[in-house]
Amino acid sequence: MDKEQMLKEIEDKLNVVNKGLFQPDDFDETSMEEIEEIHQMVISRPQITAVEQSAIIQEISKLRK
């Protein structure tokens, strides 16, 4: 799965209001492993609390260029 698809699925699962918050061009290829790990965790969870959502968004934001 490519970076763009993973970021879109994370946005959708977290119900991010600001669509396009995670633009694929904002992330280096070096952050792919972490994005994949976050994607797997988010997709595997049936529910994500507001606190977890905030923490996940912060972690992804740290990976930006």
N, C-alpha and C positions, 0 to 999 in steps of 0.2 A: 504494500500500500504506500502511496506517495505522501509526502509531507502535507500537501494541500488538503487531501482527503482526511488525513488524521486530524488536522487542526479544525476542519469543518465539523467532523463528528464530535470532537471535544466541545466545541462551541454549542452544538445542538444539544448534547447531553447535559451540559451545564446551564442550558437556557440563557445563554449570554444575550443580554438585551442589545448591546452594541455589536451587531453583526459585522464581521470584518475586523474584529478586534485583533485577531491573530492572522496577519497576512503572511503567507509562506515566504515572501521575499525578505521579511524582517528577521528570519532565522538562518544561521549558517548551517551548512551540512554537518558541522561538528556537534550540533545540538540534536541531531536526528535520534540518537539512542535514547536520550532523555525524553524526547517527544513521544517516541514509541512506548516507553515505559509508562508515561502518564496516560497515553491513549489506552493502553491495555487495562490499566487500573480503572479509569473512568468508565470504559465500555463494560467492564465486568461487574460493576456495582449496580444493583437494582435501584438504589436511591443514593443521592448525595446531599448532605446537609448544607445549609447556607454557609456555615463556617468552613466546611471542607471545600465548597465551591470557591470561596474567597481565597483559601490557601492554594488551591490548584491554579487559579488565575495568576496569583502572585508568582508561583513557581515558573509558570510558562513565561510570564513577563520578564523574569530574570534571564531567560535564555535568549532574549532578543539580542541582535547585533549591537 
